[in-house]
Amino acid sequence: MALRPSNPVSPEELQAKRQAAQQDVFLREVDDALRQDEMLGAFKTYGRRIGAAVALGLLIFAGVLWWNHYQTSQAGERGEQLTLALDNVDQGKLDPADKQLLGLSQGSAEGPKAAAQLLRAGIALQQGKRADAIKLYAAVSADTSAPQPFRDLAAIREVAANFDAMPPQQVIDRLKPLAVPGNPWFGSAGELVGMAYLKQNNPALAGPLFAAIARDKDAPQTLRNRVRQLAGLLGVDAIDDTAKAAGVAQR
């Protein structure tokens, strides 16, 4: 003979448990939906900022790269022309700067030629000539005679300028070799690769990549702050143990 339970559950209690379970499922679905909306909102907000940051932040850096390379070889008229062109860029005199760089970009010396093309592409972007800029970046990236740092920089700039029009997988294929810890371009290339993962609706790959960039001490602080927020929205903790300890100590 079966024994009745000592504490039978009333129909009201059963109904309350069902409602609680249904509410829990509903809240989880809402939480997932909100997380997805936050991801999409972050992508729309930060995607434009990323393009602008890469386009503007690396413009002068191309000249610095060339200058360091050129100082190890020789100084001369081409160095003076580049210096004058950079001064004009700083002063917002883009047309005179572009004319000065045109001669350098048509020269035979690989370093000055590549640097001039990169700077001309940056000027074209500031002037709203995106197609011209992309063409110049692509030329440097494909030039096997150009120094490798310039080719890598050109590839990143080309992808950043054309990010919205490129299929996500194409972005990943172009920049994934650069988006690895230890590579000088890890931060810039990795950010674009991570955004491409988001366009593919693949946060499982984007989140850890953003977190790795946020922990990279060699990456610019503004970039680290930006990707740390994105990693957080994707549910990945991008704060290292040292930063956690410091935060706890300050409480």
C-alpha positions as CSV (number, residue, x, y, z in Angstrom):
1,M,0.0,0.0,0.0
2,A,1.5,3.4,-1.0
3,L,2.0,5.9,1.7
4,R,0.7,9.4,1.2
5,P,3.3,12.2,1.5
6,S,3.5,13.7,5.0
7,N,3.3,17.2,3.5
8,P,1.1,17.2,0.5
9,V,1.5,20.1,-1.9
10,S,-1.7,22.0,-2.4
11,P,-3.0,23.0,-5.9
12,E,-2.3,26.7,-5.0
13,E,1.3,25.9,-4.2
14,L,1.8,23.9,-7.4
15,Q,0.3,26.8,-9.4
16,A,2.6,29.3,-7.7
17,K,5.6,27.1,-8.5
18,R,4.6,26.9,-12.1
19,Q,4.2,30.6,-12.3
20,A,7.6,31.2,-10.7
21,A,9.2,28.8,-13.1
22,Q,7.5,30.5,-16.1
23,Q,8.6,33.9,-14.8
24,D,12.2,32.8,-14.4
25,V,12.2,31.6,-18.0
26,F,10.6,34.8,-19.2
27,L,13.2,36.9,-17.3
28,R,16.1,34.9,-18.8
29,E,14.7,35.5,-22.3
30,V,14.3,39.2,-21.6
31,D,17.9,39.3,-20.2
32,D,19.2,37.6,-23.4
33,A,17.2,39.9,-25.6
34,L,18.6,43.0,-23.7
35,R,22.1,41.7,-24.0
36,Q,21.7,41.2,-27.7
37,D,20.3,44.7,-28.1
38,E,23.2,46.1,-26.1
39,M,25.6,44.3,-28.4
40,L,23.9,45.6,-31.5
41,G,23.8,49.1,-30.0
42,A,27.5,48.9,-29.1
43,F,28.3,47.7,-32.6
44,K,26.5,50.6,-34.2
45,T,28.0,53.2,-31.7
46,Y,31.5,51.9,-31.5
47,G,31.8,50.7,-35.1
48,R,31.8,54.3,-36.4
49,R,34.1,55.4,-33.7
50,I,36.5,52.6,-34.5
51,G,36.7,53.6,-38.1
52,A,37.3,57.2,-37.2
53,A,39.9,56.3,-34.6
54,V,41.9,54.1,-36.9
55,A,41.6,56.6,-39.8
56,L,42.8,59.6,-37.8
57,G,45.0,58.0,-35.1
58,L,47.3,56.3,-37.6
59,L,47.7,59.2,-40.1
60,I,50.7,60.9,-38.5
61,F,52.0,57.5,-37.3
62,A,52.8,56.6,-40.9
63,G,55.1,59.6,-41.1
64,V,56.8,58.7,-37.8
65,L,57.3,55.1,-39.1
66,W,58.9,56.4,-42.3
67,W,61.0,59.0,-40.4
68,N,62.5,56.3,-38.1
69,H,63.2,54.1,-41.1
70,Y,64.7,56.9,-43.2
71,Q,67.0,58.2,-40.4
72,T,68.7,54.9,-40.4
73,S,69.6,55.2,-44.1
74,Q,70.0,58.8,-45.3
75,A,68.6,62.3,-44.9
76,G,68.1,64.7,-47.8
77,E,65.6,66.5,-49.9
78,R,63.0,63.8,-49.6
79,G,63.2,64.1,-45.8
80,E,62.7,67.8,-46.0
81,Q,59.7,67.4,-48.3
82,L,58.1,65.0,-46.0
83,T,58.7,67.2,-43.0
84,L,57.1,70.2,-44.8
85,A,54.1,68.0,-45.8
86,L,53.6,66.8,-42.2
87,D,53.7,70.4,-41.0
88,N,51.0,71.3,-43.6
89,V,48.9,68.4,-42.5
90,D,49.1,69.6,-38.8
91,Q,48.0,73.0,-39.9
92,G,45.1,71.7,-41.9
93,K,46.6,72.7,-45.3
94,L,45.7,69.4,-46.9
95,D,45.9,70.4,-50.6
96,P,49.5,71.8,-50.4
97,A,50.5,68.7,-48.4
98,D,49.0,66.4,-51.0
99,K,50.9,68.1,-53.8
100,Q,54.2,67.8,-51.8
101,L,53.6,64.1,-51.2
102,L,52.6,63.4,-54.8
103,G,56.2,63.7,-55.9
104,L,57.5,61.5,-53.1
105,S,54.8,58.8,-53.9
106,Q,56.1,58.6,-57.5
107,G,59.7,58.1,-56.5
108,S,61.7,54.9,-56.6
109,A,62.8,54.7,-52.9
110,E,60.5,52.2,-51.3
111,G,60.3,53.8,-47.8
112,P,59.5,57.4,-48.8
113,K,57.2,56.2,-51.6
114,A,55.1,54.0,-49.2
115,A,55.0,56.7,-46.5
116,A,53.9,59.3,-48.9
117,Q,51.1,57.1,-50.3
118,L,49.9,56.4,-46.8
119,L,49.8,60.0,-45.9
120,R,48.1,60.9,-49.2
121,A,45.4,58.3,-48.4
122,G,44.9,59.8,-45.0
123,I,44.4,63.2,-46.5
124,A,42.0,61.8,-49.0
125,L,39.9,60.3,-46.1
126,Q,39.8,63.7,-44.4
127,Q,38.6,65.3,-47.6
128,G,35.9,62.7,-48.0
129,K,37.5,60.9,-50.9
130,R,37.1,57.4,-49.5
131,A,37.5,55.5,-52.8
132,D,40.8,57.3,-53.5
133,A,42.0,56.5,-50.1
134,I,41.1,52.8,-50.3
135,K,42.9,52.6,-53.7
136,L,46.1,54.1,-52.2
137,Y,46.0,51.8,-49.2
138,A,45.5,48.8,-51.4
139,A,48.5,49.8,-53.5
140,V,50.8,50.0,-50.5
141,S,49.5,46.8,-49.0
142,A,50.1,44.9,-52.3
143,D,53.6,46.4,-52.9
144,T,56.1,43.7,-52.1
145,S,59.0,46.2,-52.3
146,A,57.6,48.3,-49.5
147,P,58.8,47.8,-45.9
148,Q,56.6,45.3,-44.1
149,P,55.4,47.7,-41.4
150,F,54.0,50.0,-44.0
151,R,52.3,47.1,-45.8
152,D,50.7,46.0,-42.6
153,L,49.6,49.5,-41.7
154,A,48.1,49.9,-45.2
155,A,46.1,46.7,-44.8
156,I,44.6,47.9,-41.5
157,R,43.8,51.3,-42.9
158,E,42.3,49.8,-46.1
159,V,40.0,47.5,-44.1
160,A,39.0,50.3,-41.6
161,A,38.1,52.7,-44.5
162,N,36.1,50.0,-46.3
163,F,34.8,48.1,-43.2
164,D,31.0,48.6,-43.8
165,A,31.2,47.4,-47.4
166,M,33.3,44.3,-46.8
167,P,31.9,40.9,-45.9
168,P,32.9,40.1,-42.3
169,Q,34.8,36.9,-43.3
170,Q,36.9,39.0,-45.7
171,V,37.9,41.3,-42.9
172,I,38.8,38.4,-40.7
173,D,40.9,36.7,-43.5
174,R,42.8,40.0,-44.2
175,L,43.6,40.9,-40.6
176,K,43.6,37.8,-38.6
177,P,47.4,37.2,-39.1
178,L,48.0,40.6,-37.5
179,A,45.4,40.1,-34.7
180,V,47.6,38.0,-32.5
181,P,49.2,39.0,-29.1
182,G,52.8,40.1,-29.6
183,N,52.2,41.6,-33.0
184,P,52.7,45.4,-33.1
185,W,49.3,45.7,-34.8
186,F,47.4,43.4,-32.4
187,G,45.2,46.1,-31.0
188,S,44.2,47.9,-34.2
189,A,43.8,44.7,-36.3
190,G,42.2,42.7,-33.4
191,E,39.5,45.4,-32.8
192,L,38.4,45.2,-36.5
193,V,38.5,41.4,-36.5
194,G,36.4,41.4,-33.3
195,M,33.8,43.8,-34.9
196,A,33.7,41.4,-37.9
197,Y,32.9,38.5,-35.5
198,L,30.0,40.6,-34.1
199,K,28.7,41.2,-37.7
200,Q,28.8,37.4,-38.0
201,N,26.8,37.1,-34.8
202,N,29.7,35.3,-33.2
203,P,30.2,36.9,-29.7
204,A,32.0,33.7,-28.5
205,L,35.0,34.7,-30.6
206,A,34.6,38.5,-30.3
207,G,34.4,38.7,-26.5
208,P,37.7,36.9,-25.7
209,L,39.5,38.8,-28.4
210,F,38.3,42.2,-27.0
211,A,39.3,41.1,-23.5
212,A,42.8,40.1,-24.7
213,I,43.3,43.5,-26.3
214,A,42.1,45.3,-23.2
215,R,44.8,43.4,-21.2
216,D,47.5,44.3,-23.7
217,K,49.8,46.8,-22.0
218,D,51.2,47.9,-25.3
219,A,47.8,48.9,-26.8
220,P,46.7,52.6,-26.6
221,Q,44.7,53.3,-23.4
222,T,41.7,54.7,-25.4
223,L,41.6,51.5,-27.4
224,R,41.8,49.3,-24.3
225,N,39.0,51.2,-22.6
226,R,36.8,50.9,-25.7
227,V,37.2,47.1,-26.1
228,R,36.9,46.5,-22.4
229,Q,33.4,47.9,-22.5
230,L,32.6,45.8,-25.5
231,A,34.0,42.7,-23.8
232,G,31.8,43.5,-20.7
233,L,28.7,43.7,-22.9
234,L,29.5,40.3,-24.2
235,G,29.9,38.8,-20.7
236,V,33.7,38.5,-20.7
237,D,35.7,39.9,-17.8
238,A,38.5,42.0,-19.4
239,I,40.0,43.3,-16.1
240,D,43.2,41.6,-15.1
241,D,43.9,40.4,-11.5
242,T,46.2,43.4,-10.8
243,A,43.4,45.9,-11.7
244,K,40.9,43.9,-9.6
245,A,43.2,44.0,-6.6
246,A,43.7,47.7,-7.0
247,G,40.0,48.2,-7.2
248,V,39.4,46.2,-4.1
249,A,42.1,48.1,-2.2
250,Q,40.4,51.4,-3.0
251,R,37.1,50.4,-1.6
